[in-house]
Amino acid sequence: MKQAGTNNPVFMLDEVDKVGMDFRGDPSAALLEVLDPEQNNSFTDHYLGVPFDLTGVMFITTANLIDPILPALRDRMEVIGIPGYTEEEKLGIAQKYLIPRQLNEHGITEKHVRIAEPAVRQIIANYTREAGVRNLEREIANVMRKVAKKVAEGKGVGFPVNPANLHKYLGVPKFVPEEELKMDEVGVATGLAWTESGGDVLYIEATAMKGKGQLTLTGQLGDVMKESAQAALSYVRSRERTLGINPDVFTTQDLHIHVPAGAIPKDGPSAGITMAIAIASTLSQIPVRRDLAMTGEITLRGRVLPIGGLKEKLLAAKRAKLTTVILPKRNKKDLDEIPKHYFEGHPPRLCRHDG
């Protein structure tokens, strides 16, 4: 840059959340000085040993997760959140770009193979779980390779791929979606969760048994969800008369809350209302509607706090054919950013609630 006489380049630092410390040092310490405009006007590199002004350089970093980034380093960044692709967006990308590219790379045409839209949706839902489309293209390439092999061996000309024969090309599904509830059940509430690969449905179960009023939590929950469960129980106890619950159950029965898929770590601040509904349903013996989903953190006063990842959560509710979603009232402003096609077919009825 000294030779060029220009000092306004753009530097791209990929996967900054994967930076790690070892015996050679910690790169994050150097990045603190490089990315801080208050310090980088006289940055000295250990290789050249001369100060250099980096204030004219624009640094763009990428990361899959923001949590692993050193807090002091993250404080010097302006975070721009880019949500992952939805199922509809992945479908459009696959049909317009991925499938034509893989056809060309494998030397075959649409006369040899035609992947039906339901089959593409099944690949997205049952064979990949990601925010992007890298694995989706990899699975499509697997189909193309097997078709190209059959064509080369002279076993036929046209090979339609549909949901019925997709397993012959890709094997058994790698991911099985959560099974729908068949009927309204006591003690089972449906929550919505944000994941790295989009949104997901979370069934929270609660049951009561003889005991001394102890609370048991299972399902590999993080500290935030454990605190949510305690707050939800305290709120239900404070509203026992309104909810028609016998006060004696809190001293004569133990309560067990379980979130299925115990092998998967779960944590987040938006399961409080779901836990409260599951507890209230168990103790009052009133079933919860199976077509109802909810999300939001509950306080001891019964207020439901706003949540993030609304787009992904609503898409998860639509996929699970849930017709009603309870959202915090303060998330009403976020509904304007939700694409209109989300509400086509089975539009969710949004019950805005703040207490």
Protein Blocks (a to p, Z undefined) as FASTA:
>chain_A
ZZnopacdccddehkllpccdfkbcfklmmmmmmmmklmmmcccfklopacdfklpccdd
ddfbfklpcfklmmmpccdddddddfklmmmmmmmmmmmmmmmmnopafklpccdfklmm
mmmmmmgccfblmlmmmmmmmmmmmmmmmmmnopajbdcddfklmmmmnopafbdcdddd
fbdcehiacdddddfkbccdddddddddddehpacdehiiafklmmmmmmmmmmmmmmmm
mnopafklmmmcccddddehklbccddjklmmmmmmmmmmmmnopacdfkbcceddddfk
opacddehklmmmmmmmmnopabdcddfklmmmmmmpcfklmgojacdddddfZZ
